[in-house]
């Protein structure tokens, strides 16, 4: 018999730079263990999932994390009083700090989460990746932080072009010269603040692993994939599951060594010599997680179980050669729905 629960999620921006909200919801909806009521938490009133049939049952507008952790958490607690939340799943890097810091407050109110610890979150930051590689014996590209535009001219002493220019939360651009670094530095710092990370460019095939750790060093599930089609924002528009023991073993090693708690995405480059370089570790479930569900590992369901303190058996098997292909879709809705969310803050 399925358990009735209410799950609140962010990440409803199902656009060409999609949030993980919709695929996470789809995984939870397909669970035989739960009869879930879904509350969408929207930062913008044009996030498509708000208006999609059968995705969210109710939507609440929430303030951006940049307005302050306390303001965001206060809003969540207000929503909880109106509409009690059993499990909260934040799906963006930029909001995680607020929820990790307030985990105890949320727990006392009856809202369960399953998030990385602050230490786990901080040490895998792109700017800390070289130290992370040394600490856990992982191959990572050379990188450094820059905080001033006049540092760009000196990069040629330490890097060969092309090189990667990355934001501390999101965005990554390949730059072939100083001018392109300068342009991308301005774009990223205006959007995400400082530092901007400069990373050695590793030539090869980009491969990714979605995984879930139980916080004790065990891997609850892991599915590797190769991007088949990449958008101009660097997002996978199509991907295929891989049979690659080396990728899985590396993921198990990271989760065991760090005792990772919650969802994660390991982004890697496989060189022509079959070497694996970790280019990023994202501290939450990625937007392509529904491929894992379709291949046989319902990681969103397992995450909800972990948040509720339920026993979860590790998921070992998945189907190799399963593909996902994203598509765009014209969603028709009424202006009054949009107005209701804009004026009342809920729909």
Secondary structure as UniProt FT lines:
FT   STRAND          3..9
FT   TURN            16..17
FT   HELIX           21..29
FT   STRAND          34..42
FT   TURN            45..46
FT   HELIX           48..50
FT   TURN            53..55
FT   STRAND          58..61
FT   HELIX           65..67
FT   HELIX           69..82
FT   STRAND          87..89
FT   HELIX           93..101
FT   HELIX           103..109
FT   HELIX           118..123
FT   HELIX           126..128
FT   HELIX           129..136
FT   STRAND          143..146
FT   HELIX           149..157
FT   STRAND          163..166
FT   STRAND          172..175
FT   HELIX           178..192
FT   STRAND          196..200
FT   STRAND          205..214
FT   STRAND          219..230
FT   TURN            232..233
FT   STRAND          236..241
FT   HELIX           245..258
FT   STRAND          261..270
FT   TURN            272..273
FT   STRAND          276..282
FT   TURN            287..288
FT   HELIX           289..294
FT   TURN            295..296
FT   HELIX           299..307
FT   TURN            308..309
FT   TURN            320..321
FT   STRAND          323..325
FT   HELIX           335..344
//
